[in-house]
Structures are given as C-alpha cells and as structure tokens.
Amino acid sequence: MKIIKSATLLFVVILLFSFSVFNMHSVRVSFFAWRSPELPLFLILIFAFALGGVAAALWGALRTSRHSRRQKKTESGKKTKQGHQEMRKKNDSGEETKHKESEGSEETKV
C-alpha cells in the first residue's frame, strides 16, 4: 500500500512539473478594479486550484458539523422521550402499588 501511495505521489509531482514547464508564459489577471502582477500561468492556476480545495474542505467541514449537531439533537430528543416514558411507567406502577397499599390499609381499618 505504501508503494502505491509513493508511486501516485511521484506521478502527481511529475505531472505538476510538466504542467509548469509548458505554462511558463506570464499573464495578468483582472477582477473588477483589481489587477494582479504578471505571474507565470502555472502559478495562477495552482493558486486557483488550491483556493478551490480550501473552499471545498471548509464547505465539507461546515456540512459535517451541521449534520453532527442535528444528530446530537435527535439523539438527545430520543433520550428525553425515553426518559419521560420510563418515568411514566415508574409513576404508573408506583401509583398502582400505592393504591394497593391504601386498599390494604383500609381493609385492616375496617
């Protein structure tokens, strides 16, 4: 497995190097009123790719945190409902016991 990872990394580095060699001409990027200095095309493309990767990672982290919060809410809601149901069962059985005890005490009084 380690050999496959190393081979893949080497392949990506070779592709990146060949990409940079073939895209060495300088370009200037304009965005509304902002203008970049003249930089090699491969640097601008790598920067744009990295910025997209960071944006995707942040978006994924945001979705994961939202999902985990929802899951915790549902689990706590289920626990609360189960707790209420258990308390009702205990109260119901306790009332029956108290009722039986009071009936028994009435019989002894009579």
N, CA, C and O atoms as a GROMACS GRO file, in nm:
protein
  440
    1MET      N    1   0.083  -0.120   0.000
    1MET     CA    2   0.000   0.000   0.000
    1MET      C    3   0.087   0.125   0.000
    1MET      O    4   0.056   0.224  -0.067
    2LYS      N    5   0.197   0.120   0.076
    2LYS     CA    6   0.287   0.235   0.082
    2LYS      C    7   0.351   0.261  -0.054
    2LYS      O    8   0.375   0.376  -0.091
    3ILE      N    9   0.379   0.155  -0.128
    3ILE     CA   10   0.440   0.169  -0.261
    3ILE      C   11   0.342   0.237  -0.356
    3ILE      O   12   0.382   0.321  -0.437
    4ILE      N   13   0.215   0.202  -0.346
    4ILE     CA   14   0.113   0.262  -0.434
    4ILE      C   15   0.100   0.412  -0.404
    4ILE      O   16   0.090   0.493  -0.496
    5LYS      N   17   0.100   0.448  -0.275
    5LYS     CA   18   0.091   0.590  -0.239
    5LYS      C   19   0.212   0.667  -0.290
    5LYS      O   20   0.198   0.778  -0.341
    6SER      N   21   0.330   0.608  -0.275
    6SER     CA   22   0.452   0.674  -0.322
    6SER      C   23   0.452   0.690  -0.473
    6SER      O   24   0.490   0.795  -0.524
    7ALA      N   25   0.408   0.587  -0.544
    7ALA     CA   26   0.403   0.594  -0.690
    7ALA      C   27   0.302   0.700  -0.736
    7ALA      O   28   0.328   0.773  -0.831
    8THR      N   29   0.189   0.707  -0.669
    8THR     CA   30   0.088   0.806  -0.704
    8THR      C   31   0.140   0.947  -0.679
    8THR      O   32   0.121   1.036  -0.762
    9LEU      N   33   0.206   0.968  -0.566
    9LEU     CA   34   0.263   1.098  -0.535
    9LEU      C   35   0.369   1.137  -0.638
    9LEU      O   36   0.372   1.251  -0.683
   10LEU      N   37   0.454   1.044  -0.676
   10LEU     CA   38   0.556   1.070  -0.777
   10LEU      C   39   0.492   1.107  -0.910
   10LEU      O   40   0.538   1.198  -0.978
   11PHE      N   41   0.387   1.037  -0.947
   11PHE     CA   42   0.316   1.066  -1.071
   11PHE      C   43   0.256   1.206  -1.070
   11PHE      O   44   0.265   1.278  -1.169
   12VAL      N   45   0.196   1.246  -0.958
   12VAL     CA   46   0.137   1.379  -0.946
   12VAL      C   47   0.246   1.486  -0.954
   12VAL      O   48   0.226   1.590  -1.018
   13VAL      N   49   0.360   1.463  -0.890
   13VAL     CA   50   0.470   1.560  -0.894
   13VAL      C   51   0.523   1.574  -1.037
   13VAL      O   52   0.551   1.686  -1.081
   14ILE      N   53   0.536   1.465  -1.109
   14ILE     CA   54   0.583   1.471  -1.248
   14ILE      C   55   0.483   1.547  -1.335
   14ILE      O   56   0.522   1.629  -1.418
   15LEU      N   57   0.353   1.520  -1.315
   15LEU     CA   58   0.251   1.594  -1.391
   15LEU      C   59   0.256   1.743  -1.359
   15LEU      O   60   0.244   1.826  -1.450
   16LEU      N   61   0.272   1.777  -1.234
   16LEU     CA   62   0.278   1.917  -1.193
   16LEU      C   63   0.401   1.986  -1.252
   16LEU      O   64   0.393   2.101  -1.298
   17PHE      N   65   0.512   1.917  -1.252
   17PHE     CA   66   0.635   1.974  -1.308
   17PHE      C   67   0.619   1.996  -1.459
   17PHE      O   68   0.655   2.102  -1.510
   18SER      N   69   0.566   1.896  -1.529
   18SER     CA   70   0.550   1.912  -1.674
   18SER      C   71   0.448   2.021  -1.706
   18SER      O   72   0.464   2.094  -1.803
   19PHE      N   73   0.343   2.031  -1.626
   19PHE     CA   74   0.244   2.137  -1.644
   19PHE      C   75   0.309   2.274  -1.627
   19PHE      O   76   0.282   2.366  -1.705
   20SER      N   77   0.394   2.288  -1.527
   20SER     CA   78   0.458   2.418  -1.503
   20SER      C   79   0.557   2.453  -1.614
   20SER      O   80   0.570   2.570  -1.649
   21VAL      N   81   0.625   2.355  -1.669
   21VAL     CA   82   0.721   2.381  -1.778
   21VAL      C   83   0.649   2.429  -1.903
   21VAL      O   84   0.696   2.520  -1.972
   22PHE      N   85   0.534   2.369  -1.932
   22PHE     CA   86   0.461   2.406  -2.053
   22PHE      C   87   0.378   2.534  -2.039
   22PHE      O   88   0.328   2.586  -2.139
   23ASN      N   89   0.363   2.585  -1.918
   23ASN     CA   90   0.282   2.705  -1.895
   23ASN      C   91   0.363   2.813  -1.823
   23ASN      O   92   0.320   2.866  -1.721
   24MET      N   93   0.479   2.845  -1.877
   24MET     CA   94   0.567   2.942  -1.813
   24MET      C   95   0.541   3.086  -1.857
   24MET      O   96   0.594   3.178  -1.795
   25HIS      N   97   0.462   3.108  -1.960
   25HIS     CA   98   0.441   3.246  -2.006
   25HIS      C   99   0.363   3.326  -1.902
   25HIS      O  100   0.276   3.272  -1.832
   26SER      N  101   0.395   3.453  -1.892
   26SER     CA  102   0.336   3.540  -1.790
   26SER      C  103   0.200   3.592  -1.833
   26SER      O  104   0.176   3.623  -1.950
   27VAL      N  105   0.110   3.600  -1.736
   27VAL     CA  106  -0.025   3.653  -1.760
   27VAL      C  107  -0.062   3.747  -1.646
   27VAL      O  108  -0.004   3.742  -1.538
   28ARG      N  109  -0.160   3.831  -1.674
   28ARG     CA  110  -0.211   3.922  -1.571
   28ARG      C  111  -0.361   3.896  -1.558
   28ARG      O  112  -0.433   3.891  -1.658
   29VAL      N  113  -0.407   3.879  -1.436
   29VAL     CA  114  -0.548   3.852  -1.410
   29VAL      C  115  -0.613   3.981  -1.363
   29VAL      O  116  -0.560   4.051  -1.276
   30SER      N  117  -0.729   4.012  -1.421
   30SER     CA  118  -0.806   4.130  -1.380
   30SER      C  119  -0.939   4.084  -1.323
   30SER      O  120  -1.008   4.001  -1.382
   31PHE      N  121  -0.975   4.140  -1.207
   31PHE     CA  122  -1.102   4.108  -1.143
   31PHE      C  123  -1.162   4.238  -1.096
   31PHE      O  124  -1.115   4.296  -0.998
   32PHE      N  125  -1.265   4.285  -1.162
   32PHE     CA  126  -1.325   4.416  -1.140
   32PHE      C  127  -1.214   4.522  -1.149
   32PHE      O  128  -1.154   4.536  -1.255
   33ALA      N  129  -1.187   4.596  -1.043
   33ALA     CA  130  -1.084   4.701  -1.048
   33ALA      C  131  -0.946   4.648  -1.009
   33ALA      O  132  -0.846   4.718  -1.026
   34TRP      N  133  -0.939   4.526  -0.957
   34TRP     CA  134  -0.812   4.469  -0.912
   34TRP      C  135  -0.738   4.403  -1.027
   34TRP      O  136  -0.797   4.333  -1.109
   35ARG      N  137  -0.606   4.426  -1.031
   35ARG     CA  138  -0.521   4.362  -1.132
   35ARG      C  139  -0.404   4.296  -1.062
   35ARG      O  140  -0.341   4.355  -0.974
   36SER      N  141  -0.375   4.175  -1.101
   36SER     CA  142  -0.262   4.104  -1.042
   36SER      C  143  -0.133   4.144  -1.112
   36SER      O  144  -0.135   4.193  -1.226
   37PRO      N  145  -0.020   4.123  -1.046
   37PRO     CA  146   0.106   4.143  -1.118
   37PRO      C  147   0.123   4.031  -1.221
   37PRO      O  148   0.055   3.929  -1.213
   38GLU      N  149   0.210   4.051  -1.316
   38GLU     CA  150   0.233   3.947  -1.416
   38GLU      C  151   0.303   3.830  -1.350
   38GLU      O  152   0.413   3.843  -1.295
   39LEU      N  153   0.238   3.715  -1.356
   39LEU     CA  154   0.290   3.591  -1.297
   39LEU      C  155   0.281   3.480  -1.400
   39LEU      O  156   0.201   3.488  -1.493
   40PRO      N  157   0.363   3.376  -1.384
   40PRO     CA  158   0.351   3.261  -1.475
   40PRO      C  159   0.212   3.197  -1.460
   40PRO      O  160   0.156   3.190  -1.350
   41LEU      N  161   0.160   3.150  -1.570
   41LEU     CA  162   0.026   3.093  -1.573
   41LEU      C  163   0.012   2.976  -1.477
   41LEU      O  164  -0.092   2.962  -1.412
   42PHE      N  165   0.112   2.892  -1.467
   42PHE     CA  166   0.101   2.775  -1.381
   42PHE      C  167   0.084   2.815  -1.233
   42PHE      O  168   0.014   2.746  -1.159
   43LEU      N  169   0.146   2.926  -1.189
   43LEU     CA  170   0.129   2.971  -1.051
   43LEU      C  171  -0.014   3.016  -1.024
   43LEU      O  172  -0.072   2.985  -0.920
   44ILE      N  173  -0.070   3.088  -1.118
   44ILE     CA  174  -0.208   3.136  -1.103
   44ILE      C  175  -0.305   3.018  -1.102
   44ILE      O  176  -0.399   3.015  -1.022
   45LEU      N  177  -0.283   2.921  -1.190
   45LEU     CA  178  -0.371   2.804  -1.194
   45LEU      C  179  -0.357   2.719  -1.068
   45LEU      O  180  -0.457   2.669  -1.016
   46ILE      N  181  -0.236   2.701  -1.020
   46ILE     CA  182  -0.216   2.625  -0.896
   46ILE      C  183  -0.281   2.697  -0.778
   46ILE      O  184  -0.342   2.633  -0.693
   47PHE      N  185  -0.267   2.830  -0.773
   47PHE     CA  186  -0.330   2.907  -0.667
   47PHE      C  187  -0.482   2.892  -0.673
   47PHE      O  188  -0.547   2.874  -0.570
   48ALA      N  189  -0.540   2.900  -0.792
   48ALA     CA  190  -0.685   2.886  -0.807
   48ALA      C  191  -0.730   2.746  -0.766
   48ALA      O  192  -0.834   2.730  -0.702
   49PHE      N  193  -0.653   2.645  -0.803
   49PHE     CA  194  -0.686   2.507  -0.766
   49PHE      C  195  -0.680   2.489  -0.614
   49PHE      O  196  -0.768   2.427  -0.555
   50ALA      N  197  -0.575   2.543  -0.552
   50ALA     CA  198  -0.560   2.532  -0.407
   50ALA      C  199  -0.672   2.607  -0.335
   50ALA      O  200  -0.725   2.559  -0.234
   51LEU      N  201  -0.708   2.723  -0.385
   51LEU     CA  202  -0.817   2.801  -0.325
   51LEU      C  203  -0.950   2.724  -0.335
   51LEU      O  204  -1.029   2.725  -0.241
   52GLY      N  205  -0.972   2.658  -0.446
   52GLY     CA  206  -1.092   2.574  -0.460
   52GLY      C  207  -1.090   2.456  -0.365
   52GLY      O  208  -1.194   2.419  -0.310
   53GLY      N  209  -0.973   2.396  -0.343
   53GLY     CA  210  -0.961   2.286  -0.248
   53GLY      C  211  -0.991   2.330  -0.106
   53GLY      O  212  -1.058   2.259  -0.030
   54VAL      N  213  -0.941   2.448  -0.069
   54VAL     CA  214  -0.967   2.502   0.064
   54VAL      C  215  -1.116   2.532   0.081
   54VAL      O  216  -1.175   2.502   0.185
   55ALA      N  217  -1.177   2.589  -0.021
   55ALA     CA  218  -1.320   2.619  -0.015
   55ALA      C  219  -1.402   2.490  -0.002
   55ALA      O  220  -1.498   2.486   0.075
   56ALA      N  221  -1.365   2.386  -0.075
   56ALA     CA  222  -1.436   2.258  -0.066
   56ALA      C  223  -1.418   2.196   0.072
   56ALA      O  224  -1.513   2.139   0.127
   57ALA      N  225  -1.298   2.205   0.129
   57ALA     CA  226  -1.274   2.150   0.262
   57ALA      C  227  -1.355   2.224   0.368
   57ALA      O  228  -1.411   2.161   0.458
   58LEU      N  229  -1.362   2.356   0.358
   58LEU     CA  230  -1.441   2.433   0.453
   58LEU      C  231  -1.590   2.401   0.439
   58LEU      O  232  -1.660   2.389   0.540
   59TRP      N  233  -1.638   2.387   0.318
   59TRP     CA  234  -1.778   2.354   0.294
   59TRP      C  235  -1.810   2.216   0.353
   59TRP      O  236  -1.914   2.198   0.416
   60GLY      N  237  -1.720   2.120   0.332
   60GLY     CA  238  -1.740   1.986   0.388
   60GLY      C  239  -1.740   1.987   0.540
   60GLY      O  240  -1.820   1.918   0.603
   61ALA      N  241  -1.649   2.065   0.600
   61ALA     CA  242  -1.645   2.074   0.746
   61ALA      C  243  -1.773   2.137   0.800
   61ALA      O  244  -1.825   2.095   0.903
   62LEU      N  245  -1.824   2.237   0.730
   62LEU     CA  246  -1.948   2.302   0.772
   62LEU      C  247  -2.065   2.205   0.766
   62LEU      O  248  -2.145   2.198   0.859
   63ARG      N  249  -2.074   2.131   0.659
   63ARG     CA  250  -2.183   2.033   0.645
   63ARG      C  251  -2.172   1.923   0.750
   63ARG      O  252  -2.273   1.879   0.805
   64THR      N  253  -2.050   1.879   0.778
   64THR     CA  254  -2.030   1.775   0.878
   64THR      C  255  -2.070   1.823   1.016
   64THR      O  256  -2.134   1.750   1.092
   65SER      N  257  -2.032   1.946   1.050
   65SER     CA  258  -2.067   1.998   1.182
   65SER      C  259  -2.218   2.016   1.194
   65SER      O  260  -2.275   1.989   1.300
   66ARG      N  261  -2.284   2.060   1.090
   66ARG     CA  262  -2.430   2.074   1.093
   66ARG      C  263  -2.496   1.938   1.111
   66ARG      O  264  -2.590   1.922   1.189
   67HIS      N  265  -2.445   1.839   1.038
   67HIS     CA  266  -2.502   1.704   1.046
   67HIS      C  267  -2.483   1.646   1.186
   67HIS      O  268  -2.575   1.585   1.240
   68SER      N  269  -2.366   1.665   1.244
   68SER     CA  270  -2.342   1.610   1.378
   68SER      C  271  -2.427   1.681   1.482
   68SER      O  272  -2.474   1.617   1.576
   69ARG      N  273  -2.449   1.813   1.467
   69ARG     CA  274  -2.537   1.884   1.560
   69ARG      C  275  -2.680   1.833   1.550
   69ARG      O  276  -2.746   1.814   1.652
   70ARG      N  277  -2.728   1.810   1.428
   70ARG     CA  278  -2.863   1.757   1.410
   70ARG      C  279  -2.875   1.618   1.471
   70ARG      O  280  -2.974   1.585   1.536
   71GLN      N  281  -2.771   1.538   1.451
   71GLN     CA  282  -2.773   1.403   1.503
   71GLN      C  283  -2.774   1.404   1.656
   71GLN      O  284  -2.845   1.325   1.718
   72LYS      N  285  -2.696   1.493   1.716
   72LYS     CA  286  -2.695   1.503   1.862
   72LYS      C  287  -2.832   1.547   1.914
   72LYS      O  288  -2.879   1.498   2.017
   73LYS      N  289  -2.896   1.642   1.843
   73LYS     CA  290  -3.028   1.688   1.885
   73LYS      C  291  -3.129   1.574   1.880
   73LYS      O  292  -3.209   1.558   1.972
   74THR      N  293  -3.125   1.494   1.772
   74THR     CA  294  -3.219   1.385   1.762
   74THR      C  295  -3.192   1.280   1.868
   74THR      O  296  -3.286   1.224   1.926
   75GLU      N  297  -3.066   1.251   1.895
   75GLU     CA  298  -3.034   1.154   1.998
   75GLU      C  299  -3.077   1.203   2.135
   75GLU      O  300  -3.132   1.126   2.213
   76SER      N  301  -3.053   1.330   2.165
   76SER     CA  302  -3.094   1.383   2.295
   76SER      C  303  -3.246   1.387   2.305
   76SER      O  304  -3.302   1.364   2.412
   77GLY      N  305  -3.312   1.415   2.193
   77GLY     CA  306  -3.459   1.413   2.191
   77GLY      C  307  -3.512   1.274   2.217
   77GLY      O  308  -3.610   1.257   2.289
   78LYS      N  309  -3.448   1.173   2.159
   78LYS     CA  310  -3.490   1.035   2.181
   78LYS      C  311  -3.467   0.996   2.327
   78LYS      O  312  -3.551   0.930   2.388
   79LYS      N  313  -3.352   1.037   2.382
   79LYS     CA  314  -3.323   1.006   2.522
   79LYS      C  315  -3.425   1.072   2.613
   79LYS      O  316  -3.471   1.011   2.709
   80THR      N  317  -3.460   1.196   2.583
   80THR     CA  318  -3.558   1.267   2.664
   80THR      C  319  -3.693   1.198   2.656
   80THR      O  320  -3.759   1.180   2.758
   81LYS      N  321  -3.734   1.158   2.536
   81LYS     CA  322  -3.861   1.088   2.520
   81LYS      C  323  -3.858   0.956   2.594
   81LYS      O  324  -3.956   0.920   2.660
   82GLN      N  325  -3.748   0.883   2.584
   82GLN     CA  326  -3.736   0.755   2.654
   82GLN      C  327  -3.738   0.777   2.804
   82GLN      O  328  -3.798   0.699   2.878
   83GLY      N  329  -3.674   0.882   2.850
   83GLY     CA  330  -3.673   0.914   2.992
   83GLY      C  331  -3.812   0.945   3.042
   83GLY      O  332  -3.852   0.901   3.150
   84HIS      N  333  -3.889   1.022   2.963
   84HIS     CA  334  -4.026   1.054   3.001
   84HIS      C  335  -4.113   0.928   3.005
   84HIS      O  336  -4.196   0.912   3.094
   85GLN      N  337  -4.093   0.840   2.908
   85GLN     CA  338  -4.170   0.717   2.904
   85GLN      C  339  -4.138   0.629   3.024
   85GLN      O  340  -4.228   0.570   3.083
   86GLU      N  341  -4.010   0.620   3.059
   86GLU     CA  342  -3.970   0.540   3.176
   86GLU      C  343  -4.028   0.599   3.304
   86GLU      O  344  -4.073   0.526   3.391
   87MET      N  345  -4.026   0.732   3.314
   87MET     CA  346  -4.081   0.796   3.433
   87MET      C  347  -4.232   0.769   3.442
   87MET      O  348  -4.284   0.746   3.551
   88ARG      N  349  -4.299   0.772   3.328
   88ARG     CA  350  -4.443   0.744   3.328
   88ARG      C  351  -4.469   0.601   3.374
   88ARG      O  352  -4.561   0.576   3.452
   89LYS      N  353  -4.388   0.507   3.324
   89LYS     CA  354  -4.405   0.368   3.365
   89LYS      C  355  -4.382   0.352   3.514
   89LYS      O  356  -4.457   0.283   3.583
   90LYS      N  357  -4.278   0.418   3.565
   90LYS     CA  358  -4.250   0.410   3.708
   90LYS      C  359  -4.362   0.472   3.789
   90LYS      O  360  -4.404   0.418   3.891
   91ASN      N  361  -4.410   0.586   3.743
   91ASN     CA  362  -4.520   0.652   3.813
   91ASN      C  363  -4.645   0.567   3.810
   91ASN      O  364  -4.715   0.554   3.911
   92ASP      N  365  -4.675   0.508   3.694
   92ASP     CA  366  -4.794   0.424   3.682
   92ASP      C  367  -4.783   0.304   3.775
   92ASP      O  368  -4.878   0.272   3.846
   93SER      N  369  -4.669   0.238   3.776
   93SER     CA  370  -4.652   0.122   3.863
   93SER      C  371  -4.648   0.165   4.010
   93SER      O  372  -4.696   0.092   4.096
   94GLY      N  373  -4.594   0.280   4.039
   94GLY     CA  374  -4.591   0.333   4.176
   94GLY      C  375  -4.728   0.367   4.225
   94GLY      O  376  -4.760   0.343   4.342
   95GLU      N  377  -4.812   0.422   4.138
   95GLU     CA  378  -4.949   0.456   4.176
   95GLU      C  379  -5.028   0.330   4.206
   95GLU      O  380  -5.109   0.326   4.299
   96GLU      N  381  -5.005   0.225   4.125
   96GLU     CA  382  -5.074   0.100   4.148
   96GLU      C  383  -5.034   0.043   4.283
   96GLU      O  384  -5.118  -0.007   4.357
   97THR      N  385  -4.905   0.049   4.315
   97THR     CA  386  -4.857  -0.002   4.442
   97THR      C  387  -4.915   0.078   4.556
   97THR      O  388  -4.960   0.021   4.656
   98LYS      N  389  -4.914   0.211   4.543
   98LYS     CA  390  -4.970   0.296   4.648
   98LYS      C  391  -5.119   0.269   4.662
   98LYS      O  392  -5.172   0.267   4.774
   99HIS      N  393  -5.188   0.250   4.549
   99HIS     CA  394  -5.330   0.224   4.552
   99HIS      C  395  -5.357   0.092   4.624
   99HIS      O  396  -5.449   0.082   4.706
  100LYS      N  397  -5.276  -0.010   4.593
  100LYS     CA  398  -5.292  -0.140   4.658
  100LYS      C  399  -5.264  -0.127   4.807
  100LYS      O  400  -5.334  -0.187   4.889
  101GLU      N  401  -5.160  -0.050   4.844
  101GLU     CA  402  -5.126  -0.032   4.984
  101GLU      C  403  -5.239   0.039   5.058
  101GLU      O  404  -5.274   0.002   5.170
  102SER      N  405  -5.297   0.141   4.994
  102SER     CA  406  -5.406   0.213   5.058
  102SER      C  407  -5.529   0.125   5.072
  102SER      O  408  -5.602   0.134   5.170
  103GLU      N  409  -5.553   0.038   4.972
  103GLU     CA  410  -5.666  -0.054   4.981
  103GLU      C  411  -5.644  -0.153   5.095
  103GLU      O  412  -5.736  -0.186   5.170
  104GLY      N  413  -5.520  -0.199   5.106
  104GLY     CA  414  -5.488  -0.294   5.212
  104GLY      C  415  -5.500  -0.231   5.348
  104GLY      O  416  -5.545  -0.297   5.441
  105SER      N  417  -5.463  -0.106   5.362
  105SER     CA  418  -5.472  -0.039   5.490
  105SER      C  419  -5.617  -0.011   5.526
  105SER      O  420  -5.653  -0.012   5.644
  106GLU      N  421  -5.701   0.013   5.426
  106GLU     CA  422  -5.844   0.035   5.451
  106GLU      C  423  -5.908  -0.093   5.501
  106GLU      O  424  -5.995  -0.090   5.588
  107GLU      N  425  -5.865  -0.205   5.445
  107GLU     CA  426  -5.923  -0.333   5.486
  107GLU      C  427  -5.888  -0.361   5.632
  107GLU      O  428  -5.969  -0.414   5.708
  108THR      N  429  -5.765  -0.326   5.671
  108THR     CA  430  -5.727  -0.352   5.808
  108THR      C  431  -5.797  -0.259   5.904
  108THR      O  432  -5.820  -0.293   6.020
  109LYS      N  433  -5.832  -0.142   5.856
  109LYS     CA  434  -5.902  -0.046   5.940
  109LYS      C  435  -6.046  -0.089   5.963
  109LYS      O  436  -6.102  -0.064   6.070
  110VAL      N  437  -6.105  -0.152   5.867
  110VAL     CA  438  -6.246  -0.186   5.876
  110VAL      C  439  -6.262  -0.305   5.958
  110VAL      O  440  -6.374  -0.351   5.979
   0.00000   0.00000   0.00000
